Amino acid sequence: MTSIKTALICGVGGQDGAYLSRLLLDKGYAVYGTSRDAQGGNFSNLLRLKIKDRVRLLSMELEDFRSVLIAMKTVQPDEVYFLAGQSSVGLSFDQPAETIRSFTLGTLNVLEACRMLDKPVRQYHAGSGECFGDTDGVAANESTAFRPRSPYAVAKASAYWLVNNYREAYGLYACTGILFNHESPLRPRRFVTQKIIQAAKDIAAGSQEKLILGRMDISRDWGWAPDYVKAMWIMLQQPEPEDYIIATGTTLSLQDFVEMAFECKQLDWREYVVQDRDLYRPTDILYSCADPTKANKFLKWKAELSGKAVVEAMMRDEC
């Protein structure tokens, strides 16, 4: 008889945490999720996926090692997924210290707590394609050097090297998924993709609003979040821990994203979009693209949705 695996998801209330919870529950896991205030949080994403009553919630302050260690000893997880931290690139310019602290100290505390447990724990840590900076039209792979251009990217790059060091120095099963942009209806509206989707829907329903955006000449590899959490799980099922780029391998400009969203409602985006230079970031990545060959080959994982299909799925509000 196969014993039930236990997973601990740090940042369970976010987009990825909710989708990963659903995936693991469907696989028969006992799923624990953490947040700073498990009793006070509304966990709207878990509610939307109709799984809140199946996830065992507990409070944990990632920047407090004692809190992390107590949670780890209480749960005794087989797998830990670190998905927490300040997740907005734009907001990281306004809150650089909080952003860097949330990732680096949080990652360090989880690694150290797992090192001190009396059982082996497999750890997944959420990396980001933002670490590569502008790829100058060349698809980034696992050997591409990091050139972070935001406090968010600096924090993610630091966390990546912490994981790498603990894996090498202490023999921990710890790996980083270097995920490029991935979207879904669970994204909050502060993310530009959801801002675009909701504006197109509102305008089509009769709203007189304008969609105000910053740069529209940026290009990103946008994927579908439910696809990407599958890759997280697959990474922890491998014989040895390794880092992988998770992406679609296709790149789309923000202007194309806007045009596709408005086309879904038979609208001409040019009539409703206003650019505001005040929304430009101090530094920004113009072109970001990825090469997910390693994940395709060794994890047997491939993104099911990319480009226009992601836009259309968000417009349909599919979870």
C-alpha positions in Angstrom: 0.0 0.0 0.0 1.4 3.4 -1.0 1.6 5.9 1.8 0.0 9.3 1.3 2.6 12.0 0.6 2.5 15.3 2.4 3.2 18.7 0.7 3.7 22.1 2.3 3.1 25.0 0.0 4.5 28.4 1.2 2.3 31.1 -0.4 -0.7 28.9 -0.9 -3.0 31.8 -1.4 -1.5 33.1 -4.6 -2.2 32.0 -8.2 0.4 29.3 -8.3 -0.2 28.1 -4.8 -3.9 27.6 -5.5 -3.4 25.7 -8.8 -0.7 23.6 -7.3 -2.9 22.7 -4.3 -5.6 21.5 -6.7 -3.1 19.4 -8.6 -1.6 17.8 -5.5 -5.0 17.1 -4.0 -6.1 15.4 -7.2 -3.0 13.2 -6.9 -3.9 12.2 -3.4 -1.5 14.4 -1.4 -2.2 15.8 2.1 -1.8 19.5 1.3 -0.7 22.1 3.9 -0.6 25.7 3.0 1.0 28.6 4.8 0.4 32.4 5.1 1.3 35.0 7.6 -2.2 34.8 9.1 -4.0 31.6 8.2 -7.0 32.5 10.4 -7.5 36.0 9.0 -6.9 35.3 5.3 -9.8 34.9 2.9 -7.9 32.7 0.5 -10.1 33.7 -2.4 -8.2 31.7 -5.0 -8.7 28.5 -3.0 -12.3 29.3 -2.6 -12.7 30.0 -6.4 -11.2 26.6 -7.1 -13.5 25.1 -4.5 -10.7 23.5 -2.5 -10.3 25.7 0.6 -11.9 23.1 2.9 -9.4 20.4 1.7 -6.2 22.4 2.3 -4.9 22.5 5.9 -3.9 26.0 6.6 -1.4 27.2 9.1 0.3 30.5 10.0 4.0 30.9 9.2 6.2 34.0 9.1 8.8 33.2 6.5 11.2 35.8 7.7 11.2 34.3 11.2 13.3 31.1 11.3 11.6 29.9 14.5 8.2 30.1 12.9 9.4 28.3 9.8 11.1 25.5 11.8 8.0 25.0 14.0 5.8 24.7 10.8 8.2 22.2 9.2 8.4 20.0 12.4 4.6 20.1 12.7 3.8 19.2 9.1 6.8 16.8 8.5 6.4 17.3 4.7 7.8 15.1 2.0 7.8 18.0 -0.4 8.0 21.7 0.1 7.1 24.3 -2.5 8.4 27.8 -1.9 6.0 30.1 -3.9 5.9 33.0 -1.4 7.2 36.5 -1.5 6.4 39.9 -3.0 5.4 38.8 -6.6 5.1 42.1 -8.5 8.1 43.3 -10.5 6.6 46.8 -10.7 5.9 47.0 -7.0 9.5 45.9 -6.3 10.8 49.3 -7.4 8.6 51.0 -4.7 9.4 48.3 -2.1 12.9 47.0 -2.8 13.8 46.1 0.7 10.6 44.2 1.4 10.9 42.4 -1.9 14.5 41.3 -1.5 14.0 40.3 2.2 10.9 38.3 1.4 12.7 36.1 -1.1 16.2 35.8 0.2 15.5 35.5 3.9 12.4 33.3 3.3 14.3 31.0 1.0 17.2 30.7 3.5 14.9 29.9 6.4 13.1 27.2 4.5 16.4 25.6 3.3 17.9 25.7 6.8 14.7 24.3 8.4 14.7 21.4 5.9 18.4 20.8 6.6 17.5 20.4 10.3 14.6 18.0 9.9 15.2 14.3 10.7 13.8 13.2 7.3 14.7 14.0 3.7 12.6 16.7 2.1 12.3 17.5 -1.5 12.2 21.3 -2.1 10.9 23.3 -5.1 11.8 27.0 -5.2 10.1 29.5 -7.5 12.7 31.2 -9.7 11.9 33.7 -12.5 12.9 34.4 -16.1 13.2 38.1 -14.9 16.7 37.1 -13.6 18.0 37.0 -17.2 17.1 40.6 -17.9 16.8 41.5 -21.6 17.9 38.5 -23.7 18.6 40.7 -26.8 16.5 38.3 -28.9 18.4 35.2 -27.9 16.4 32.5 -26.0 17.7 32.0 -22.5 18.6 28.5 -21.4 19.9 27.1 -18.1 23.4 28.2 -18.9 22.6 31.9 -19.7 24.0 34.4 -17.3 21.7 36.4 -15.0 21.5 40.1 -15.7 18.7 41.2 -13.3 17.2 44.7 -13.9 14.7 45.1 -11.0 14.8 44.6 -7.3 12.5 41.6 -7.9 14.9 40.0 -10.3 17.9 40.7 -7.9 16.0 38.9 -5.1 15.1 36.0 -7.3 18.7 35.6 -8.5 19.9 35.7 -4.9 17.4 33.0 -3.9 18.5 30.9 -6.9 22.1 30.9 -5.7 21.1 30.1 -2.1 19.3 27.0 -3.3 22.2 26.1 -5.6 24.6 26.4 -2.6 22.6 24.4 -0.2 22.1 21.6 -2.8 25.9 21.5 -3.3 27.1 22.0 0.2 24.6 19.9 2.2 23.3 17.5 -0.4 19.7 18.7 -0.1 17.2 17.8 -2.7 16.5 21.4 -3.7 15.8 22.8 -7.1 14.6 26.0 -8.8 12.1 26.2 -11.6 13.0 29.3 -13.6 9.5 30.2 -14.7 8.8 32.8 -17.3 5.5 34.8 -17.2 2.5 32.6 -16.6 -1.1 33.9 -16.3 -4.6 32.9 -15.4 -7.9 34.4 -14.2 -6.5 34.1 -10.6 -4.1 36.9 -11.3 -4.9 40.1 -9.4 -5.6 43.2 -11.4 -2.3 44.8 -10.5 -0.7 42.5 -13.1 -0.8 44.0 -16.5 -2.3 41.0 -18.3 -5.3 40.9 -15.9 -5.6 44.6 -16.1 -5.9 44.3 -19.9 -8.4 41.4 -19.8 -10.7 43.0 -17.3 -10.6 46.4 -19.2 -11.6 44.7 -22.4 -14.5 42.9 -20.7 -15.7 46.0 -18.9 -15.5 48.2 -22.1 -17.4 45.5 -24.0 -20.1 45.6 -21.3 -20.6 49.3 -21.7 -17.9 50.9 -19.5 -16.6 54.3 -20.8 -13.2 53.7 -19.2 -9.9 53.9 -21.0 -7.2 51.3 -20.5 -4.0 53.2 -19.3 -0.8 51.4 -19.9 3.0 52.1 -19.9 5.3 50.6 -22.5 3.6 48.5 -25.1 6.7 47.5 -27.1 7.9 45.0 -24.5 7.7 41.3 -25.4 7.3 38.3 -23.0 6.9 34.6 -23.0 3.4 34.2 -21.6 2.2 30.8 -20.5 -0.7 29.3 -18.7 -0.3 28.9 -14.9 -2.1 25.5 -14.6 0.5 24.1 -17.1 3.4 25.5 -15.1 2.4 24.0 -11.7 2.5 20.6 -13.3 6.2 21.2 -14.1 6.9 22.1 -10.5 5.5 18.8 -9.3 7.4 16.8 -12.1 10.6 18.5 -11.0 10.4 17.0 -7.6 9.7 13.5 -8.9 13.1 13.2 -10.6 15.9 11.0 -9.3 18.2 14.0 -8.9 17.5 17.7 -8.2 18.2 20.0 -11.1 17.1 23.5 -12.2 14.8 23.9 -15.3 13.5 26.8 -17.4 9.7 26.5 -17.6 8.3 28.5 -20.6 6.4 28.1 -23.8 9.3 29.1 -26.1 7.2 31.7 -27.8 7.2 35.4 -27.3 4.4 38.0 -27.7 4.5 41.8 -27.5 2.3 43.5 -25.0 0.6 45.4 -27.9 -0.2 42.0 -29.5 -1.6 40.8 -26.2 -3.9 43.9 -26.0 -5.0 43.5 -29.6 -5.9 39.9 -29.1 -7.9 40.6 -25.9 -9.9 43.3 -27.5 -10.5 41.3 -30.7 -12.2 38.6 -28.5 -14.8 41.3 -27.9 -14.8 42.6 -31.5 -13.2 45.9 -30.3 -10.5 48.0 -31.9 -8.0 48.4 -29.1 -6.7 51.7 -30.5 -9.9 53.4 -29.6 -9.6 52.6 -25.9 -5.9 52.4 -24.9 -3.9 55.4 -23.6 -0.2 55.3 -22.9 1.1 57.0 -19.8 4.9 57.6 -19.4 4.4 57.8 -15.6 3.8 54.0 -15.7 7.2 53.3 -17.3 9.5 51.4 -14.9 12.9 52.9 -14.0 14.4 50.0 -15.9 12.5 47.5 -18.0 13.2 44.4 -20.1 12.2 45.0 -23.8 12.5 41.5 -25.0 12.4 38.3 -23.0 12.4 34.8 -24.5 13.2 31.3 -23.3 14.4 28.0 -24.4 12.5 25.2 -22.5 14.3 22.4 -24.4 15.7 20.8 -21.2 12.3 20.6 -19.5 10.7 19.3 -22.8 13.4 16.6 -23.1 14.1 15.4 -19.5 10.8 16.2 -17.7 8.7 15.3 -20.7 6.8 18.5 -20.0 5.6 20.9 -22.6 3.3 24.0 -22.3 -0.2 23.1 -23.6 -1.2 26.8 -24.1 0.8 29.7 -25.4 0.4 33.1 -27.0 -3.1 33.7 -28.3 -4.5 30.6 -26.6 -3.5 32.1 -23.2 -5.3 35.4 -24.0 -8.4 33.5 -25.1 -8.5 31.3 -22.0 -8.2 34.4 -19.8 -11.0 36.1 -21.6 -13.2 33.0 -21.1 -12.3 33.2 -17.4 -11.3 29.5 -17.4 -9.7 28.3 -14.2 
